Amino acid sequence: MKVCKFGGSSLANAAQLNKVMDIVLADPARRIVVVSAPGKRHSQDTKVTDLLIALAETAIKGENTDRQFGAVVERYAEMAQELKLGDEIVRTIEMDLMDRLAKVASLEPAEFMDLMKASGEDNNAKLVAVAFAARGRKARYASPKDTGMVLTGPFGDATLDPASYATLSRAFSNFDGIVIYPGFFGYTKDGKVATFPRGGSDITGSILAAAVCADVYENFTDVDSVYPVDPRLVPEVSEGISTMTYREMRELAYAGFGVFADEAVIPAVRARIPINIRNTNHPSEPGTMIQQSRRVVPGTIVGIAAADNFCNIVVEKYLMNREVGFGRRLLHVLEDEGISYEHMPSGVDSQCIVVKGQCLPKSKELKVIQAIKRELNPDYVAVERDITILMIVGEGMCYTPGMLAKACLALASVGISVSMVNQGSSEVSFMIAIRQQDRETAVRALYKAFFGKA
């Protein structure tokens, strides 16, 4: 059995939905279909989720919502009309939105926002189920509430209650036909709608794949495969990655590969469910398969990623290595300010803490520096901004000498200096920090060095 998820671009209009149904019906193993809310129909369009956020914000302010309400309903009505689904599904969606809007006064803003955002996926799943039925296929909408998708944590950033896996497994044990399941949201234990972070439909698909022990989790999007480098930085990249490991995908996702949010792979990874990234518009393409292991050629990498907007907190103190607890006290300062760190490269008398820029806004910088001075009495402390983290990733680097040298020589050849290097113990990746202004040049140089192109 396959669980397949279709993103917003795959469901943006009637033509795209017809492609989705063709794909699902072409393989009887595709029995659970997770859907996102309709995405952009063209570059100047607005996603339904964004329309719903605007609608919710207007309702919270107590202003007239007729225009935003009409914009949301019109998106579904247009699809229903083109697919000749009749008016009943549109009335169902319209009534559902009205019922949700009526709860604005009784809910906290965060709860109401989640309730409204979730309607994008929920109503689209209902419409998609009707569309399959119109083709004479046995398909049914399944509610996250009825199947036991229980979430915990803050609204807008919820996570799955681990006990839900058993409940979900039982819910899908005796079904036939095709199940259409809305992504992105679930319910709290007290029955309130809560959403995953944006991109949460990927998470839903991964959870269901793990719950039913699927043979594969197919994630359909608008690219043929995962590419070894961002095509926006290296437009001439043409050959995608056929197979990669979970570890490789996690490392690349951390540094900005946008095909998969790293949170989305966790349920499938833990259950060892292969993930197949494919293109709705080119369904014959095999896409990229992400799995536990793969055949590896020594000395090769799978991809290069770059992430901007990092900060480096530099702390220097003579003989710091003799101070027991120095690192703990430094991290305690960050903990008190609610700052998580990414990397901690160090020297004999220096310690660097790499954090994401949004975790250390300039408004908080002076307070952190003063706290470090007060707690550790360093000789020098400063914050360096506008840092890009380059990630060179590949199982083929393990036990292969010269990989880091190859990267550093490539950067040196284009006049880029390296401010920091960090390698994990697994040797599946290493990180290089450079100035943000050198990002594009650096990525192109590394691509040329490791793939012989660009």
C-alpha positions, -999 to +999 in steps of 0.1 A: +000+000+000+011+035-008+003+068+010+005+097-014+004+134-006-003+162-031+008+197-024-010+230-031+004+234-066-009+200-075-044+209-065-046+246-075-073+242-101-095+216-119-069+207-145-044+199-117-070+179-098-077+158-129-040+150-131-040+140-094-070+116-100-053+101-130-021+094-110-040+079-081-062+057-103-032+045-123-019+025-093-043+004-071-018+006-043-024+043-039-052+040-013-046+069+011-044+104-005-034+133+017-043+167+002-032+203+008-053+234+004-054+247-032-022+266-041-014+293-066-029+289-101-003+314-114+026+335-101+004+364-092-023+343-075-028+338-038-029+304-020-061+295-003-043+292+030-032+329+027-068+338+018-080+321+050-054+339+071-066+372+058-102+362+064-094+352+100-075+384+107-104+405+094-129+385+116-107+389+147-106+427+141-144+426+140-145+440+105-167+430+076-155+397+061-177+395+030-149+401+005-125+376+020-152+351+025-163+353-011-127+350-024-123+317-005-156+302-016-150+313-052-118+292-054-137+260-045-167+269-066-146+274-097-131+240-093-165+224-087-180+241-117-152+230-141-153+194-128-192+194-130-195+184-094-228+202-088-237+229-062-240+207-031-203+205-024-200+243-027-229+248-003-212+224+021-180+243+020-198+276+024-217+264+054-186+250+070-168+284+067-198+302+081-199+279+111-162+285+117-165+323+114-193+323+139-169+310+166-146+341+164-160+356+197-157+323+217-121+314+208-087+328+216-072+344+185-046+316+181-073+289+183-096+307+159-067+312+134-060+274+134-096+266+130-098+289+099-065+278+084-074+241+087-105+246+067-084+249+035-073+213+036-105+200+052-128+214+026-105+205-002-104+169+009-142+169+008-142+183-027-116+158-039-136+129-025-166+141-045-145+145-076-134+109-074-170+098-069-180+117-100-156+095-119-174+065-106-147+055-081-152+045-045-136+072-024-144+087+009-133+117+030-118+108+064-117+133+092-086+136+114-110+138+144-127+105+136-095+087+128-076+099+159-051+125+148-045+139+182-021+169+185-004+185+215+016+218+219+009+253+209-016+263+182+001+268+148+031+247+159+015+215+172+030+180+172+015+145+172+006+127+204+026+095+200-004+075+211-022+085+179-002+060+158-020+030+173-054+048+169-047+058+133-035+022+125-068+008+138-089+034+120-074+024+086-073-014+092-107-021+077-113+003+048-117-002+011-115+021-018-096+054-017-094+075+014-090+113+010-074+127+041-069+164+048-033+174+057-019+201+080-042+197+111-056+175+138-074+179+171-064+184+207-076+160+234-104+185+242-116+186+206-101+218+194-085+221+159-047+226+159-023+228+130+012+217+124+037+243+112+032+255+076+041+226+053+022+204+077+005+183+050+039+167+044+039+159+081+004+144+079+014+122+050+045+110+068+025+102+100-001+082+081+026+063+062+042+053+095+008+045+111-003+020+084+032+007+077+030+018+040+054+003+015+062+038+003+052+074+010+049+093-023+051+130-020+039+147-052+050+183-058+060+204-088+096+192-093+109+161-111+133+152-083+156+166-056+185+184-073+220+183-059+221+221-057+195+249-057+186+255-094+181+292-085+218+295-078+230+271-105+203+273-132+222+249-155+218+219-131+197+193-149+203+159-134+184+151-102+193+128-074+178+093-079+184+079-045+195+094-012+195+083+025+174+097+053+206+112+068+215+130+036+180+144+033+180+156+069+214+174+065+203+191+033+169+201+046+186+217+076+205+240+053+176+251+032+166+224+007+130+234+003+115+201-011+109+187+023+107+203+057+130+183+080+102+178+106+081+161+079+105+131+074+107+121+111+077+098+113+086+080+080+123+078+090+115+063+124+093+037+107+118+032+079+092+040+052+108+049+019+099+084+007+095+090-030+094+127-042+077+130-075+062+155-099+024+157-105+030+173-139+055+146-150+042+114-133+062+091-155+094+105-139+107+082-111+116+112-089+139+109-059+138+079-035+148+086+001+155+055+021+175+039+049+206+031+028+218+032-007+247+020-028+275+045-023+305+055-045+334+065-023+346+101-027+312+114-040+287+137-025+249+139-030+243+176-026+253+211-016+231+234+004+234+270+017+215+287+044+217+324+052+212+346+082+233+330+109+251+347+137+283+338+154+288+347+191+326+348+196+340+345+231+377+347+239+394+342+273+429+332+281+431+298+298+394+292+294+401+255+290+411+254+326+378+268+339+355+239+348+320+246+336+329+274+312+309+260+283+279+251+305+277+287+319+280+301+284+251+280+272+232+288+303+232+325+293+217+315+260+191+293+277+180+321+300+173+342+268+155+314+251+182+310+224+190+276+209+224+271+193+233+253+161+271+247+163+298+251+188+333+251+172+361+260+196+398+269+199+421+266+229+411+301+242+381+308+222+345+295+219+321+302+190+284+297+193+265+297+160+228+306+162+201+315+137+197+352+131+160+352+141+169+337+175+192+366+182+176+398+170+197+430+174+173+441+201+185+412+222+222+413+212+234+438+238+216+420+266+233+387+257+267+403+255+263+419+289+252+387+304+282+368+290+305+395+303+289+394+337+289+356+340+322+347+323+344+378+325+358+372+290+387+391+274+366+396+243+330+390+232+313+400+200+285+390+176+293+385+139+263+386+116+254+379+079+269+345+079+260+317+054+263+281+063+274+258+035+266+221+038+284+195+017+266+162+022+271+126+010+274+091+024+303+087+000+325+111+021+328+086+049+364+074+054+375+093+022+405+116+026+407+150+010+370+159+008+373+190+030+405+200+012+386+198-021+359+221-008+383+246+007+405+247-025+373+253-046+364+283-024+400+296-024+401+295-062+373+321-063+388+342-035+364+332-007+378+329+028+365+303+053+356+316+087+346+283+103+345+246+096+326+219+115+323+182+107+299+158+124+311+125+138+292+105+111+313+121+083+282+123+062+285+161+060+306+190+069+297+226+074+316+257+062+308+293+073+314+321+049+303+357+044+267+359+032+277+381+002+298+352-012+269+327-011+261+323-048+298+323-059+306+297-033+278+273-043+288+275-079+324+269-071+316+239-050+292+225-076+320+227-102+345+210-079+323+181-069+302+176-100+326+189-127+301+214-140+291+251-138 
